[in-house]
Amino acid sequence: MPYKRKDSPIWWVSYIDQSGKRVRCSTGTTDRKEAEALEAKWKLEAYNAKQWGEEPERSFEELMLAYLNATGRTRRPKSQEAVLMHIKRLKETFAGVIMNRLQPALISQHIQARQVAGRSNATINRELEVLSAAITWANREGWRLPNPVSNRMLKEPEGRVRWITRAEAAALLKAAEAEPKAPHLAPLILLALHTGMRRGEMLGLEWTRVDLHRNLVYLDAVHTKAGKRRSVPLNVLARSALLQQARFRSEHCPDSRWVFCKAEGKQVGDVKRSFATACKRADILDFRFHDLRHTCAAWLVQAGVPLTEVRDVLGHSTIQMTERYAHLAPENARAAVALLANEVTIESRGNEKGLAEIS
């Protein structure tokens, strides 16, 4: 019989699947009769699959509900919100569709509908990735569904790479220091420029994860976009930004656990407005806070740091994400071409010597 958990109004059910495994899952509904109908349906499908080898029909809604039940708790809140939004958009095309009979034509229909709605290729791809991930998960669970999403991703433009020079950065920091209502802004910008940390990673930083003796900041998997823990090294300037925040904390809110906090000790939530004002004062156009991370990467590459090391500093999940900065180090390509010219010169001189000996 359906049952409820203490922390949710949604009905849950428990039954034995075709493999003999106990399954406990949400029905996604607060209607008891609807929950009972779903329970009966799933039990019948499990029985038929076990007795006759019949593959149960799986609707889009059933697939997504099972996928969210299985994977939702392991995702960060913002990531889960994005997945739910993508599912909402997918539902516009796939609502009621039996996934056992999913055809490539329906994938194309979704792509065309979203393009007509003015959505970018990147947005459409993120939606299709959720659909494909749900099908892949289901097939690992033994559902045996077709996955026509494979090889149908749209071409995306290269990611934005907007960065500023050191002179522009100095002007930005000076402008940020002039923000009386945001004393945290200049240290935040300085830390971003010299560590490449994301805004959320910095605003969510607690003093317990700052080691000024070893000059490291520790980020656990829950704090990073890639879901992987990493240690962020601090140079002299990044360290000075944290020391400035330590002095602010000591003076105004010694009990606050947040590195970037307000005078009353509360965590700084957003810097969008103050950052935009500082950019305007510094006469820096088309520059977002995340571009500070691009700037850090650009400076590292221009200094000759190998891309693999840049990847590790920024916490990229793949080297492909870091390669978009490769064009900022043309000297590497110039040196390679010069080596090729040297080889040709040596070979040419050898040929000339051989001809002289023959003559």
C-alpha positions as CSV (number, residue, x, y, z in Angstrom):
1,M,0.0,0.0,0.0
2,P,1.2,3.6,-0.7
3,Y,2.8,5.4,2.3
4,K,4.1,8.8,3.1
5,R,7.4,10.0,4.5
6,K,7.5,12.5,7.4
7,D,9.2,15.1,5.3
8,S,7.0,14.9,2.2
9,P,3.3,15.0,1.1
10,I,4.1,12.7,-1.8
11,W,3.0,9.1,-1.8
12,W,5.6,6.3,-2.0
13,V,5.3,2.7,-2.8
14,S,7.2,-0.5,-2.2
15,Y,7.2,-3.6,-4.4
16,I,9.3,-6.5,-5.6
17,D,10.6,-6.1,-9.2
18,Q,11.2,-8.9,-11.8
19,S,14.7,-9.6,-10.4
20,G,13.4,-10.1,-6.9
21,K,14.8,-6.8,-5.7
22,R,12.8,-4.7,-3.3
23,V,12.0,-1.3,-4.9
24,R,10.9,1.8,-2.8
25,C,10.2,4.8,-4.9
26,S,8.1,8.0,-5.0
27,T,5.0,8.1,-7.2
28,G,5.4,11.8,-7.7
29,T,1.8,12.5,-6.7
30,T,-0.1,13.6,-3.6
31,D,-3.3,11.8,-4.9
32,R,-3.6,8.4,-3.1
33,K,-5.8,6.9,-5.8
34,E,-3.3,7.8,-8.5
35,A,-0.5,6.4,-6.3
36,E,-2.4,3.1,-5.9
37,A,-2.9,2.9,-9.6
38,L,0.8,3.4,-10.3
39,E,1.6,0.8,-7.7
40,A,-0.7,-1.7,-9.3
41,K,0.7,-1.0,-12.7
42,W,4.3,-1.4,-11.6
43,K,3.6,-4.7,-9.8
44,L,1.8,-6.1,-12.8
45,E,4.6,-5.1,-15.1
46,A,7.1,-6.7,-12.8
47,Y,5.1,-9.9,-12.7
48,N,4.7,-10.1,-16.5
49,A,8.4,-9.4,-17.0
50,K,9.3,-12.2,-14.5
51,Q,6.8,-14.8,-15.8
52,W,6.6,-14.1,-19.5
53,G,9.7,-12.0,-20.2
54,E,7.5,-9.1,-21.4
55,E,9.2,-5.7,-21.5
56,P,7.0,-3.2,-19.6
57,E,6.0,0.0,-21.4
58,R,7.8,2.9,-19.9
59,S,6.3,6.4,-20.3
60,F,8.4,9.6,-20.4
61,E,7.0,10.6,-17.0
62,E,7.8,7.2,-15.5
63,L,11.4,7.4,-16.8
64,M,12.0,10.8,-15.4
65,L,10.4,10.1,-12.1
66,A,12.5,7.0,-11.6
67,Y,15.7,8.8,-12.8
68,L,15.1,11.7,-10.4
69,N,14.4,9.3,-7.5
70,A,17.6,7.5,-8.1
71,T,20.0,10.4,-8.8
72,G,18.4,13.5,-7.2
73,R,20.0,13.2,-3.8
74,T,23.5,13.1,-5.1
75,R,23.2,16.4,-7.0
76,R,23.9,19.8,-5.7
77,P,20.7,22.0,-5.3
78,K,21.5,24.3,-8.2
79,S,22.3,21.3,-10.5
80,Q,19.1,19.7,-9.5
81,E,17.2,22.8,-10.3
82,A,18.7,22.9,-13.8
83,V,17.8,19.3,-14.4
84,L,14.2,19.9,-13.4
85,M,14.0,22.9,-15.7
86,H,15.3,20.8,-18.6
87,I,12.8,18.0,-17.9
88,K,10.0,20.6,-17.9
89,R,11.1,21.7,-21.4
90,L,11.5,18.1,-22.6
91,K,7.9,17.4,-21.4
92,E,6.6,19.8,-24.0
93,T,7.6,17.3,-26.6
94,F,7.7,14.0,-24.9
95,A,4.8,14.1,-22.5
96,G,2.9,10.7,-22.7
97,V,5.5,9.2,-25.1
98,I,6.2,5.5,-24.6
99,M,10.0,5.4,-24.4
100,N,10.2,1.8,-25.6
101,R,9.2,3.1,-29.0
102,L,11.1,6.4,-29.0
103,Q,12.1,7.3,-32.6
104,P,14.8,9.7,-33.9
105,A,12.1,11.8,-35.6
106,L,10.8,12.9,-32.2
107,I,14.2,14.0,-31.2
108,S,14.4,16.1,-34.3
109,Q,10.9,17.5,-33.6
110,H,12.1,18.7,-30.2
111,I,15.2,20.3,-31.6
112,Q,13.2,22.2,-34.3
113,A,10.6,23.3,-31.7
114,R,13.3,24.7,-29.4
115,Q,15.1,26.4,-32.3
116,V,11.8,28.1,-33.3
117,A,11.5,29.3,-29.7
118,G,14.8,31.0,-30.1
119,R,16.8,28.7,-27.8
120,S,20.6,28.3,-28.4
121,N,22.3,25.1,-29.5
122,A,23.9,24.9,-26.1
123,T,20.6,25.1,-24.3
124,I,19.0,22.4,-26.5
125,N,22.1,20.2,-26.0
126,R,21.7,20.4,-22.2
127,E,18.1,19.3,-22.5
128,L,19.0,16.4,-24.7
129,E,21.8,15.4,-22.4
130,V,19.3,15.0,-19.5
131,L,17.1,12.8,-21.7
132,S,20.1,10.7,-22.8
133,A,21.4,10.4,-19.2
134,A,18.0,9.2,-18.0
135,I,17.8,6.6,-20.7
136,T,21.4,5.4,-20.0
137,W,20.6,5.2,-16.3
138,A,17.4,3.2,-17.0
139,N,19.3,0.7,-19.3
140,R,21.8,0.1,-16.6
141,E,18.8,-0.8,-14.4
142,G,17.7,-3.3,-17.1
143,W,14.9,-1.3,-18.8
144,R,16.2,-1.9,-22.4
145,L,15.1,1.4,-23.9
146,P,16.3,2.8,-27.3
147,N,18.5,5.9,-27.1
148,P,18.2,7.9,-30.4
149,V,19.7,10.9,-28.7
150,S,23.1,9.6,-29.4
151,N,25.1,11.5,-32.1
152,R,22.4,14.1,-32.5
153,M,24.0,16.9,-30.5
154,L,24.1,20.3,-32.1
155,K,27.3,22.2,-32.8
156,E,28.0,24.8,-30.2
157,P,30.2,27.9,-30.6
158,E,33.3,28.1,-28.6
159,G,32.9,29.3,-25.0
160,R,33.3,33.0,-24.2
161,V,36.8,34.0,-23.3
162,R,36.8,37.6,-22.1
163,W,39.8,38.7,-20.1
164,I,41.4,42.0,-19.0
165,T,45.0,43.2,-18.9
166,R,46.9,43.7,-15.6
167,A,46.5,47.5,-16.1
168,E,42.7,47.1,-16.4
169,A,42.7,44.8,-13.4
170,A,44.5,47.5,-11.3
171,A,41.9,50.0,-12.4
172,L,39.1,47.6,-11.5
173,L,40.5,47.0,-8.1
174,K,40.9,50.7,-7.4
175,A,37.3,51.3,-8.4
176,A,36.1,48.4,-6.2
177,E,38.0,49.9,-3.2
178,A,35.9,53.0,-3.7
179,E,32.6,51.0,-3.0
180,P,31.7,52.1,0.6
181,K,28.8,49.6,0.8
182,A,30.9,46.7,-0.4
183,P,34.2,46.5,1.5
184,H,34.4,42.8,0.5
185,L,34.4,43.5,-3.3
186,A,38.1,44.4,-3.9
187,P,39.4,41.4,-1.9
188,L,36.9,39.1,-3.7
189,I,38.1,40.4,-7.1
190,L,41.8,40.0,-6.1
191,L,41.2,36.4,-4.9
192,A,39.4,35.6,-8.2
193,L,42.1,37.0,-10.3
194,H,44.9,35.1,-8.5
195,T,43.2,31.7,-7.9
196,G,40.6,31.4,-10.7
197,M,38.0,30.3,-8.1
198,R,34.3,30.6,-9.1
199,R,32.1,33.2,-7.5
200,G,30.1,30.6,-5.6
201,E,33.2,28.8,-4.4
202,M,34.5,32.1,-2.9
203,L,31.2,33.4,-1.5
204,G,30.6,30.0,0.1
205,L,34.1,29.8,1.6
206,E,34.4,29.2,5.3
207,W,37.4,29.9,7.5
208,T,37.7,26.3,8.4
209,R,38.7,25.5,4.8
210,V,41.4,28.2,4.7
211,D,44.9,27.2,5.7
212,L,47.1,30.3,5.8
213,H,50.1,28.4,7.2
214,R,50.2,26.2,4.0
215,N,48.7,28.9,1.8
216,L,45.9,26.6,0.6
217,V,42.1,26.8,0.3
218,Y,40.3,23.5,0.4
219,L,37.2,22.8,-1.7
220,D,35.2,19.7,-1.1
221,A,33.2,18.0,-3.9
222,V,30.0,19.7,-2.7
223,H,31.6,23.1,-3.2
224,T,32.8,22.6,-6.8
225,K,31.0,22.6,-10.1
226,A,32.7,19.5,-11.3
227,G,31.8,17.7,-8.0
228,K,35.5,16.9,-7.3
229,R,37.5,18.1,-4.3
230,R,40.6,20.2,-4.9
231,S,43.1,22.4,-3.1
232,V,43.6,25.9,-4.4
233,P,47.1,27.4,-3.9
234,L,47.5,31.0,-2.7
235,N,50.1,33.3,-4.0
236,V,51.1,36.5,-2.1
237,L,48.2,38.6,-3.5
238,A,45.6,36.0,-3.0
239,R,46.8,35.5,0.6
240,S,46.7,39.3,1.1
241,A,43.0,39.3,0.0
242,L,42.2,36.7,2.7
243,L,44.2,38.5,5.4
244,Q,42.2,41.7,4.6
245,Q,39.0,39.7,5.2
246,A,40.4,38.2,8.4
247,R,41.0,41.8,9.7
248,F,37.5,42.8,8.7
249,R,36.1,39.8,10.6
250,S,38.2,40.5,13.6
251,E,37.0,44.1,13.8
252,H,33.3,43.6,13.0
253,C,32.1,39.9,13.4
254,P,34.7,37.6,15.0
255,D,32.2,34.8,15.3
256,S,31.3,34.7,11.6
257,R,32.3,31.5,9.8
258,W,32.2,33.1,6.3
259,V,35.3,34.5,4.7
260,F,33.2,37.0,2.7
261,C,30.7,38.4,5.2
262,K,28.8,41.5,6.1
263,A,29.5,43.6,9.2
264,E,26.8,41.7,11.1
265,G,28.5,38.4,10.2
266,K,26.0,37.2,7.5
267,Q,27.3,35.6,4.3
268,V,27.6,38.0,1.3
269,G,25.0,36.7,-1.1
270,D,25.6,38.6,-4.3
271,V,28.0,41.2,-5.8
272,K,26.4,41.7,-9.2
273,R,25.4,45.3,-8.7
274,S,28.6,46.5,-6.9
275,F,30.7,44.7,-9.5
276,A,28.9,46.3,-12.4
277,T,29.4,49.7,-10.8
278,A,33.1,49.1,-10.3
279,C,33.4,48.0,-14.0
280,K,31.6,51.2,-15.1
281,R,33.9,53.4,-13.0
282,A,37.0,51.6,-14.4
283,D,35.6,52.0,-17.9
284,I,35.7,48.3,-18.6
285,L,32.9,47.2,-20.9
286,D,31.3,43.8,-21.5
287,F,32.9,42.2,-18.5
288,R,31.2,39.8,-16.1
289,F,32.3,38.5,-12.8
290,H,33.0,35.0,-14.2
291,D,35.4,36.7,-16.7
292,L,37.8,37.2,-13.7
293,R,38.3,33.4,-13.9
294,H,39.0,33.7,-17.6
295,T,41.5,36.4,-16.8
296,C,43.3,34.2,-14.3
297,A,43.5,31.4,-17.0
298,A,44.7,33.9,-19.6
299,W,47.5,35.2,-17.4
300,L,48.6,31.7,-16.5
301,V,48.8,30.6,-20.2
302,Q,50.5,33.8,-21.3
303,A,53.1,33.2,-18.5
304,G,53.9,29.8,-20.1
305,V,52.1,27.6,-17.6
306,P,51.3,24.2,-19.3
307,L,47.6,23.7,-20.0
308,T,47.5,20.6,-17.8
309,E,48.6,22.7,-14.8
310,V,46.1,25.5,-15.7
311,R,43.4,22.8,-15.8
312,D,44.3,21.7,-12.3
313,V,44.3,25.2,-10.9
314,L,40.9,26.0,-12.3
315,G,39.5,22.6,-11.5
316,H,38.3,21.8,-15.0
317,S,36.9,18.3,-15.4
318,T,38.6,17.8,-18.9
319,I,41.6,19.3,-20.7
320,Q,39.3,20.2,-23.5
321,M,37.7,23.0,-21.4
322,T,41.2,24.4,-20.8
323,E,42.3,24.2,-24.4
324,R,40.1,27.2,-25.3
325,Y,42.9,29.3,-23.8
326,A,45.6,27.8,-25.9
327,H,45.5,30.5,-28.5
328,L,46.7,33.0,-25.8
329,A,50.2,31.4,-25.9
330,P,51.2,31.9,-29.6
331,E,54.9,31.7,-28.6
332,N,54.5,28.0,-28.1
333,A,53.4,27.5,-31.7
334,R,56.1,30.0,-32.9
335,A,58.8,28.0,-31.2
336,A,57.5,24.7,-32.7
337,V,57.5,26.2,-36.2
338,A,61.0,27.6,-35.6
339,L,62.2,24.0,-34.7
340,L,60.8,22.8,-38.0
341,A,62.7,25.5,-39.9
342,N,65.9,24.5,-38.0
343,E,65.4,20.9,-39.1
344,V,65.0,22.0,-42.8
345,T,68.1,24.2,-42.5
346,I,70.2,21.4,-41.2
347,E,69.0,19.0,-43.9
348,S,69.6,21.7,-46.6
349,R,73.2,22.2,-45.4
350,G,73.8,18.5,-45.4
351,N,72.6,18.2,-49.0
352,E,74.9,21.1,-50.0
353,K,77.9,19.4,-48.4
354,G,77.1,16.2,-50.2
355,L,76.9,17.9,-53.6
356,A,80.2,19.7,-53.0
357,E,81.9,16.4,-52.3
358,I,80.5,14.8,-55.5
359,S,81.7,17.7,-57.6
